[in-house]
Amino acid sequence: MAAHPVSPLAPKSYPDLPEIDGVRFATAEAGIKYKNRTDVLLMAFAEGTVAAGVLTRSKCSSAAVDWCRANLPGGKARGLVVNSGNANAFTGIKGKESVQQTAEIAAKALGCSTDQIFLASTGVIGEPLDASKFAGVLDETATRMAATPWIDPAKAIMTTDTYPKLSGAVLEIDGVEVKINGIAKGSGMIAPDMATMLSFVVTDMPIAAEVLQALLVKHNQTSFNAITVDSDTSTSDTLLAFATGKARVEPILSLEDPRAEIFGQALSDVLFELAIHVVRDGEGATKQVSVHVEGAVSDQSAFRIAKAIADSPLVKTAIAGEDANWGRVVMAVGKAGEPADRDKLAIRFGDLVVARNGERADGYDEAATSAYMKGEELELTVSLDLGEGAATVYTCDLTHGYITINGDYRS
């Protein structure tokens, strides 16, 4: 499969994330699908590192997701293996044997037990993943691990992504500098029902596994779970967080600790930036779109309406064509199956009111609205006037590029 042009919404530069004490990594070329590019990431964590994660709720989850689901309750991590090019999903007993073998190879290379190894795979569904490809590769990779640069692991986990996705935060807790670094991959098959396809976050904050888990679940809801590219939830969605505990500060042992909120906000910022990168690299995307719904009967209802709008192919193709077709937004609200009163509905494109009280707004300016639609970042707001519920979902437009990429994905 040929490389695709870099998204026009790609960043002009990438952050040079700092070293985090207690984590080292290296990447390798195993030839799983792609030629002449890295497709395997091995990450090693210091003893005592805790783990948390949220995984896809797909009923057809991958073998790697099942492996992580079994190991997460232990709350401890010493290693992570990620491969791109093959999802190891819908591969039956072969898939289970493959993750077991991969974990054994990694555990031997890192000198730990398999229940402290986490795995993630992304790529084609239904193709068996030959674990023997990792045999010599992981042993060799383990001999040359380093603490930087973080762009290398971000590149190794890409599939149809056109650029690597990184984010980081440095905060001060009790006068001590604490770091959070994150990477993600995702471009298509994005309508997460927990997280994005793959994302890995590492911090040196000493924190209990159950507190890290609670913060990850909470802030995932307003980041990865609030994005959609094409309404399809991956079999492989995996978001993992690892805390090495190396920062010289008293550990956070409870959500009641006021420092948990400070740390949680920084974690939220990192997750949100990574999620927005996924939207901006949506397959074939040319525009980033924020869909706000306000005045719903509940936040959950608002979210479902916003998701219906953001997932609508008709809304997304209109945005791609820079067509201010607010009638399609009306359609999406109406089909969402949530409480809505047609005659109370108001719609804004940016600051421009296009519809109010169930009809086109007085003073509607087609030229001004069309001009607004030419921007790269757009905001659509729907006001229901039924309650206090509000939610935002982030998406992108739907172009011919999406069809091109997915029409030849396996060729």
Phi and psi in degrees as a GROMACS rama.xvg file:
@    title "Ramachandran Plot"
@    xaxis  label "Phi"
@    yaxis  label "Psi"
@TYPE xy
-70.6786  151.172  ALA-2
-67.8552  145.834  ALA-3
-97.2976  152.77  HIS-4
-57.3245  144.024  PRO-5
-63.1796  136.798  VAL-6
-53.7608  137.56  SER-7
-65.2733  -13.004  PRO-8
-97.3255  8.54677  LEU-9
-66.2812  150.539  ALA-10
-67.4086  153.975  PRO-11
-78.6619  -20.1552  LYS-12
-151.247  167.958  SER-13
-120.098  144.225  TYR-14
-67.0555  141.188  PRO-15
-92.2322  86.5046  ASP-16
-67.1723  142.867  LEU-17
-76.6854  164.573  PRO-18
-65.6423  140.224  GLU-19
-115.073  121.358  ILE-20
-59.7981  127.17  ASP-21
102.494  1.09012  GLY-22
-134.964  133.885  VAL-23
-135.017  159.109  ARG-24
-157.316  165.501  PHE-25
-156.566  158.437  ALA-26
-121.143  163.191  THR-27
-150.959  164.294  ALA-28
-103.674  112.665  GLU-29
-107.149  -6.10002  ALA-30
66.3821  32.7213  GLY-31
-63.7257  -43.5287  ILE-32
-141.828  -45.9496  LYS-33
-88.7149  147.399  TYR-34
-104.095  144.246  LYS-35
58.8613  38.1147  ASN-36
-155.43  151.967  ARG-37
-68.6189  140.242  THR-38
-139.983  7.0081  ASP-39
-133.529  135.977  VAL-40
-121.911  129.858  LEU-41
-118.43  125.003  LEU-42
-121.639  135.363  MET-43
-117.948  138.271  ALA-44
-118.229  147.047  PHE-45
-64.209  154.281  ALA-46
-57.8693  138.583  GLU-47
96.0422  -4.41754  GLY-48
-66.032  133.785  THR-49
-101.354  155.683  VAL-50
-127.672  148.237  ALA-51
-143.201  160.001  ALA-52
-170.656  157.74  GLY-53
-128.325  139.1  VAL-54
-126.833  159.088  LEU-55
-54.0329  144.356  THR-56
-96.6115  11.1929  ARG-57
-56.5006  137.46  SER-58
-77.3615  -4.54874  LYS-59
-118.621  46.4326  CYS-60
-65.1169  155.779  SER-61
-76.4235  166.252  SER-62
-64.113  -35.9938  ALA-63
-66.5726  -38.6204  ALA-64
-62.125  -43.9753  VAL-65
-60.9969  -38.9768  ASP-66
-63.2735  -46.8589  TRP-67
-63.5229  -40.2857  CYS-68
-60.7168  -34.8244  ARG-69
-73.9931  -33.3306  ALA-70
-89.4631  -23.6106  ASN-71
-58.6202  -39.3682  LEU-72
-57.977  -25.2317  PRO-73
-67.4231  -27.3677  GLY-74
70.4314  9.17212  GLY-75
-121.167  146.035  LYS-76
-142.017  140.636  ALA-77
-124.986  -18.66  ARG-78
-155.819  156.071  GLY-79
-136.538  130.951  LEU-80
-120.823  126.047  VAL-81
-126.15  135.679  VAL-82
-126.781  149.635  ASN-83
-114.194  158.854  SER-84
102.817  -20.3477  GLY-85
-150.925  122.452  ASN-86
-80.833  -12.9868  ALA-87
47.8009  44.8302  ASN-88
-117.627  143.148  ALA-89
59.3504  45.797  PHE-90
-120.456  11.4717  THR-91
58.3925  -144.953  GLY-92
-63.6299  -30.7367  ILE-93
-61.4971  -37.7086  LYS-94
-65.4879  -42.3649  GLY-95
-63.4846  -42.3572  LYS-96
-65.7065  -36.2111  GLU-97
-64.2096  -45.5883  SER-98
-68.1916  -35.4284  VAL-99
-62.5579  -46.1772  GLN-100
-64.7381  -42.8337  GLN-101
-62.3348  -43.8232  THR-102
-63.8215  -38.9524  ALA-103
-65.5795  -41.2766  GLU-104
-63.4538  -44.6232  ILE-105
-67.2176  -42.1131  ALA-106
-62.1861  -39.274  ALA-107
-66.0791  -41.5313  LYS-108
-66.5704  -31.2079  ALA-109
-102.727  -6.66432  LEU-110
70.9984  46.1345  GLY-111
-143.031  -176.968  CYS-112
-92.1777  158.03  SER-113
-66.9263  -23.5136  THR-114
-76.0602  -1.44818  ASP-115
-111.681  13.0652  GLN-116
-105.128  131.613  ILE-117
-112.684  145.618  PHE-118
-129.097  147.409  LEU-119
-149.1  140.51  ALA-120
-135.322  146.22  SER-121
-145.74  143.686  THR-122
143.543  -145.137  GLY-123
-67.8435  137.262  VAL-124
-90.5065  139.892  ILE-125
95.4864  -4.93265  GLY-126
-99.4884  124.251  GLU-127
-58.4785  142.867  PRO-128
-103.123  117.31  LEU-129
-77.9448  105.104  ASP-130
-65.1573  -20.8662  ALA-131
-63.7913  -20.4327  SER-132
-62.9339  -23.897  LYS-133
-87.7802  -15.0944  PHE-134
-53.5211  -64.4757  ALA-135
-75.6122  -30.8069  GLY-136
-62.9789  -49.077  VAL-137
-68.8918  -36.6919  LEU-138
-59.9498  -45.7694  ASP-139
-69.2964  -41.1187  GLU-140
-61.573  -37.1873  THR-141
-64.9441  -17.3117  ALA-142
-86.6561  -8.31966  THR-143
-132.248  34.5263  ARG-144
-79.197  147.962  MET-145
-140.112  171.596  ALA-146
-93.479  -9.48239  ALA-147
-151.908  168.088  THR-148
-86.4953  144.868  PRO-149
-70.5943  -14.9673  TRP-150
-68.4769  -24.4211  ILE-151
-64.4757  -51.6618  ASP-152
-63.159  -32.721  PRO-153
-62.9808  -35.7982  ALA-154
-74.9292  -35.8203  LYS-155
-67.3271  -23.1254  ALA-156
-97.235  4.81046  ILE-157
-73.1354  147.08  MET-158
-119.428  -95.84  THR-159
-85.1245  3.77524  THR-160
-55.5632  143.253  ASP-161
-101.955  -7.07975  THR-162
-153.919  152.538  TYR-163
-72.5217  150.48  PRO-164
-120.232  117.557  LYS-165
-134.745  150.961  LEU-166
-156.381  150.958  SER-167
-151.529  163.075  GLY-168
-144.504  143.239  ALA-169
-123.317  124.263  VAL-170
-131.07  166.862  LEU-171
-112.993  126.389  GLU-172
-127.201  121.412  ILE-173
53.4015  37.9783  ASP-174
77.7004  5.15562  GLY-175
-112.343  138.256  VAL-176
-75.833  126.2  GLU-177
-119.408  138.747  VAL-178
-117.21  146.435  LYS-179
-133.303  124.12  ILE-180
-119.652  143.247  ASN-181
-142.295  148.158  GLY-182
-130.959  158.428  ILE-183
-150.88  159.284  ALA-184
-135.373  149.44  LYS-185
161.608  137.864  GLY-186
-151.57  -42.9082  SER-187
-132.136  173.496  GLY-188
53.6715  51.2028  MET-189
-120.536  102.972  ILE-190
-155.734  67.5674  ALA-191
-55.7313  142.455  PRO-192
-118.317  42.7162  ASP-193
168.915  -55.0507  MET-194
-152.116  -168.925  ALA-195
-86.7681  -174.187  THR-196
-57.9154  -54.3603  MET-197
-143.332  133.02  LEU-198
-152.372  138.261  SER-199
-132.831  127.3  PHE-200
-122.495  135.126  VAL-201
-128.31  138.328  VAL-202
-137.585  157.454  THR-203
-97.877  8.12865  ASP-204
-68.8119  129.052  MET-205
-73.2326  119.588  PRO-206
-154.583  141.754  ILE-207
-66.6762  144.066  ALA-208
-57.0597  -39.6307  ALA-209
-70.5234  -29.4417  GLU-210
-73.1733  -44.219  VAL-211
-59.9817  -40.8263  LEU-212
-61.1609  -47.3074  GLN-213
-62.4566  -42.0427  ALA-214
-67.4348  -37.9934  LEU-215
-65.0455  -45.2448  LEU-216
-61.6626  -45.4364  VAL-217
-60.8006  -50.8502  LYS-218
-84.0528  -14.2497  HIS-219
-64.9431  -32.6836  ASN-220
-62.1674  -34.3527  GLN-221
-101.073  10.2728  THR-222
-124.498  -91.3876  SER-223
-65.2952  -35.3191  PHE-224
-77.1979  -3.11125  ASN-225
-107.949  18.0858  ALA-226
-120.456  155.798  ILE-227
-154.092  136.655  THR-228
-104.874  -45.9627  VAL-229
-141  9.95043  ASP-230
75.5058  5.54  SER-231
-104.258  123.892  ASP-232
-88.3718  127.055  THR-233
-70.0776  153.223  SER-234
-74.1971  -12.2504  THR-235
-116.868  3.98826  SER-236
-47.3285  120.363  ASP-237
-144.736  122.671  THR-238
-122.437  116.704  LEU-239
-121.82  141.626  LEU-240
-125.707  137.733  ALA-241
-127.698  132.963  PHE-242
-120.815  114.183  ALA-243
-77.6984  -20.7877  THR-244
72.6176  17.1022  GLY-245
-84.2474  -14.7618  LYS-246
-66.0712  138.063  ALA-247
-83.9964  73.1316  ARG-248
-146.896  153.172  VAL-249
-61.1886  138.45  GLU-250
-67.9573  151.116  PRO-251
-87.759  114.244  ILE-252
-109.072  -5.42834  LEU-253
-152.066  150.979  SER-254
-68.5149  -17.8043  LEU-255
-73.2489  -19.72  GLU-256
-63.8773  122.122  ASP-257
-59.2052  -22.0364  PRO-258
-71.3281  -19.5925  ARG-259
-62.9125  -37.8367  ALA-260
-70.4345  -37.7827  GLU-261
-64.1245  -48.1528  ILE-262
-64.0014  -42.3445  PHE-263
-59.8995  -37.731  GLY-264
-66.0211  -39.7488  GLN-265
-66.4592  -40.1711  ALA-266
-61.1212  -43.0312  LEU-267
-58.8698  -42.3084  SER-268
-61.7641  -41.9149  ASP-269
-66.5674  -47.0765  VAL-270
-61.0369  -41.7839  LEU-271
-65.1681  -43.8061  PHE-272
-63.4243  -40.8303  GLU-273
-62.7919  -42.8086  LEU-274
-62.2513  -41.7782  ALA-275
-65.7698  -35.0636  ILE-276
-60.8306  -38.6424  HIS-277
-62.5386  -43.4609  VAL-278
-63.6378  -43.6668  VAL-279
-69.332  -17.4517  ARG-280
-107.463  17.9434  ASP-281
-52.7026  141.271  GLY-282
-55.2775  118.63  GLU-283
77.0838  5.55642  GLY-284
-66.6889  143.077  ALA-285
-126.2  -8.65961  THR-286
-142.532  140.987  LYS-287
-98.2965  135.399  GLN-288
-129.109  129.906  VAL-289
-105.671  123.814  SER-290
-108.248  111.977  VAL-291
-104.303  133.74  HIS-292
-122.598  128.928  VAL-293
-131.43  161.181  GLU-294
73.1331  22.1806  GLY-295
-84.0178  170.077  ALA-296
-70.7969  -21.2093  VAL-297
-160.095  164.81  SER-298
-63.114  -37.5136  ASP-299
-65.2741  -40.8316  GLN-300
-64.5586  -42.0572  SER-301
-60.3993  -42.0495  ALA-302
-62.526  -44.1798  PHE-303
-64.962  -35.2396  ARG-304
-70.1926  -43.7724  ILE-305
-60.8803  -39.4222  ALA-306
-66.4792  -38.8052  LYS-307
-61.8281  -39.0919  ALA-308
-68.2996  -48.7614  ILE-309
-66.4901  -28.1032  ALA-310
-86.7622  -13.806  ASP-311
-67.1254  119.691  SER-312
-59.9847  -33.0596  PRO-313
-70.1487  -39.9001  LEU-314
-64.5924  -45.3258  VAL-315
-68.9867  -35.6716  LYS-316
-73.7311  -33.482  THR-317
-61.9611  -41.4404  ALA-318
-64.3695  -40.7484  ILE-319
-60.3195  -37.4641  ALA-320
-86.2253  6.09051  GLY-321
55.9704  37.2614  GLU-322
-102.112  120.433  ASP-323
-78.6322  58.6121  ALA-324
-89.4753  78.9157  ASN-325
-69.3248  -15.0271  TRP-326
-60.3503  -30.2247  GLY-327
-72.0207  -29.0522  ARG-328
-67.6869  -42.0965  VAL-329
-57.2399  -45.903  VAL-330
-56.5886  -46.5788  MET-331
-66.2657  -38.3209  ALA-332
-61.6449  -44.4571  VAL-333
-65.4143  -30.0915  GLY-334
-90.5085  -7.06661  LYS-335
-67.7586  -18.2421  ALA-336
77.7821  17.3698  GLY-337
-113.213  157.809  GLU-338
-56.1305  128.602  PRO-339
-157.793  140.622  ALA-340
-113.676  110.452  ASP-341
-49.4397  -41.0509  ARG-342
-81.4724  -2.19568  ASP-343
-107.597  -4.91322  LYS-344
-69.2518  137.297  LEU-345
-133.276  144.125  ALA-346
-133.047  134.612  ILE-347
-123.19  140.181  ARG-348
-108.045  108.268  PHE-349
64.2666  -128.783  GLY-350
-94.7062  2.25588  ASP-351
-90.0582  118.173  LEU-352
-79.7628  119.009  VAL-353
-105.025  -25.5019  VAL-354
-144.684  145.305  ALA-355
-152.966  139.74  ARG-356
53.0226  41.6348  ASN-357
78.974  16.0339  GLY-358
-156.74  172.518  GLU-359
-58.2167  137.293  ARG-360
-69.8094  144.279  ALA-361
-61.1078  136.099  ASP-362
81.0261  10.6727  GLY-363
-56.8818  131.464  TYR-364
-117.52  101.897  ASP-365
-60.9462  -40.6216  GLU-366
-64.781  -44.3332  ALA-367
-65.7382  -40.4896  ALA-368
-68.4595  -40.0588  THR-369
-63.3379  -38.251  SER-370
-64.4075  -39.6692  ALA-371
-62.1231  -38.0718  TYR-372
-66.6928  -12.3511  MET-373
-80.1155  -9.03726  LYS-374
-70.807  161.116  GLY-375
-83.4815  -25.1324  GLU-376
-121.946  119.699  GLU-377
-122.301  151.565  LEU-378
-127.005  128.556  GLU-379
-115.083  127.884  LEU-380
-123.977  130.082  THR-381
-115.695  125.452  VAL-382
-108.559  124.469  SER-383
-98.1559  -24.1917  LEU-384
58.9134  40.5146  ASP-385
-120.162  -15.1336  LEU-386
-179.334  -155.921  GLY-387
-106.093  0.214547  GLU-388
-68.1367  139.852  GLY-389
-147.868  150.273  ALA-390
-162  157.907  ALA-391
-131.184  135.502  THR-392
-123.321  140.229  VAL-393
-110.547  135.556  TYR-394
-147.437  -170.082  THR-395
-139.748  175.419  CYS-396
-80.047  172.462  ASP-397
-121.15  112.264  LEU-398
-116.335  176.821  THR-399
-59.8759  -28.0091  HIS-400
-58.7788  -35.5125  GLY-401
-62.0824  -42.5981  TYR-402
-66.7481  -42.4483  ILE-403
-59.655  -47.1812  THR-404
-63.442  -45.4501  ILE-405
-83.5144  -20.1728  ASN-406
-70.8745  -26.4555  GLY-407
-119.58  23.4838  ASP-408
-57.2358  -40.0009  TYR-409
-94.2885  -3.49576  ARG-410
